[in-house]
Amino acid sequence: MRYEDEPYVILTNKNRDATLRLCRHFGLKIKTTDVYTGDQGVTKTENMQQIQNRFRGESFFLIDDSVKNLQELDIFFNHDKNTLTLLFASWGYTGPEDAKIAREYGYPIFRQTDMILLLDQQTFLS
């Protein structure tokens, strides 16, 4: 499924080829240009700046399974005004305490089913 009215991209530290193979394996139709990776040492902050410039949006939803990544992006992008709504992914490479830490920092905890529902609502960006 492609959310044309609410475009999504993948922002990851993993490499592009592996990310695209995983997407194809799980049936996620995404264009190569919609995958922002850590290839050549590009950081999530640098990639998020590219995403903001590309879509010219004032606010974005971002979900990550690393509290550290959420904190870094929060400090950089939400310093003056909230441009990112940061959500903690409870699936993936998380430890038993990660959800508790994310909650303490104020990041909502999302399961995969929560994310699918959010995307299916088609109203989350309005």
C-alpha positions in Angstrom: 0.0 0.0 0.0 1.3 3.5 -0.8 0.0 6.5 1.1 0.1 9.1 -1.7 -1.7 11.8 0.3 0.5 11.3 3.3 3.9 10.4 1.9 6.2 8.3 4.1 9.9 7.6 3.9 12.3 5.2 5.7 15.0 6.9 7.7 17.5 4.3 8.9 21.2 3.9 9.8 21.2 0.6 7.9 22.5 0.4 4.3 20.3 1.1 1.3 20.6 -2.3 -0.3 19.7 -4.3 2.8 16.8 -2.0 3.6 15.4 -2.3 0.0 15.7 -6.1 0.1 13.8 -6.2 3.4 11.1 -4.0 2.0 10.7 -6.2 -1.1 10.7 -9.3 1.1 7.8 -8.0 3.2 5.9 -6.5 0.2 6.4 -2.9 1.1 6.3 -0.9 -2.1 8.7 2.0 -1.6 10.8 4.0 -4.1 14.5 4.0 -3.7 14.3 7.8 -3.4 12.1 7.4 -0.3 14.8 5.5 1.6 17.3 7.6 3.6 20.1 5.5 4.9 23.4 5.7 6.8 25.4 5.0 3.7 28.7 6.9 3.6 28.3 7.8 7.3 25.3 10.1 6.8 23.5 10.7 10.1 19.8 10.6 10.8 19.9 14.3 11.6 21.4 15.0 8.1 18.9 12.8 6.4 16.0 14.4 8.3 17.2 17.8 7.1 17.1 16.4 3.5 13.6 15.1 4.1 12.4 18.4 5.5 13.8 20.2 2.5 12.3 17.7 0.0 8.8 17.8 1.4 8.9 21.4 2.7 6.7 20.3 5.6 6.6 22.0 8.9 5.9 18.9 10.9 6.6 15.2 10.6 5.9 12.0 12.5 9.0 9.9 13.1 9.1 6.5 14.7 12.3 4.9 15.9 13.3 1.9 18.1 16.2 3.8 19.7 15.6 6.3 22.5 19.0 7.7 21.8 18.1 8.5 18.2 14.8 10.1 19.4 16.6 12.2 21.9 19.2 13.4 19.3 16.5 14.3 16.8 14.4 15.9 19.5 17.3 18.2 20.6 18.2 19.2 17.1 14.7 19.7 15.5 12.5 20.6 18.4 14.8 23.1 20.1 12.9 26.2 19.0 9.6 24.7 17.9 8.2 21.2 17.6 8.7 20.1 14.1 8.9 16.3 14.8 6.4 14.2 16.6 8.6 11.5 18.0 7.3 8.0 18.6 9.0 5.0 20.1 8.8 1.7 18.2 8.4 -1.1 20.7 9.4 -3.7 18.0 12.8 -4.1 16.5 16.1 -3.9 18.4 14.8 -2.9 21.8 15.7 -4.0 25.3 13.4 -4.7 28.2 13.9 -1.2 29.7 13.7 0.8 26.5 9.9 1.4 26.5 10.1 2.6 30.1 12.9 5.0 29.3 11.0 6.3 26.2 7.9 6.9 28.3 10.0 8.8 30.9 11.2 11.1 28.1 7.6 11.6 26.9 7.8 9.6 23.7 4.6 7.6 23.0 5.1 3.9 22.7 3.9 2.4 19.5 3.4 -1.3 18.5 3.4 -2.3 14.8 -0.3 -2.5 14.9 -0.5 1.0 16.2 1.6 2.3 13.4 -0.5 0.5 10.8 -3.7 2.0 12.3 -2.1 5.5 12.3 -1.2 5.2 8.6 -4.6 3.8 7.7 -6.4 6.7 9.4 -5.2 9.0 6.6 -5.9 11.9 8.9 -2.8 11.9 11.1 -1.1 14.7 9.2 -4.0 17.1 9.2 
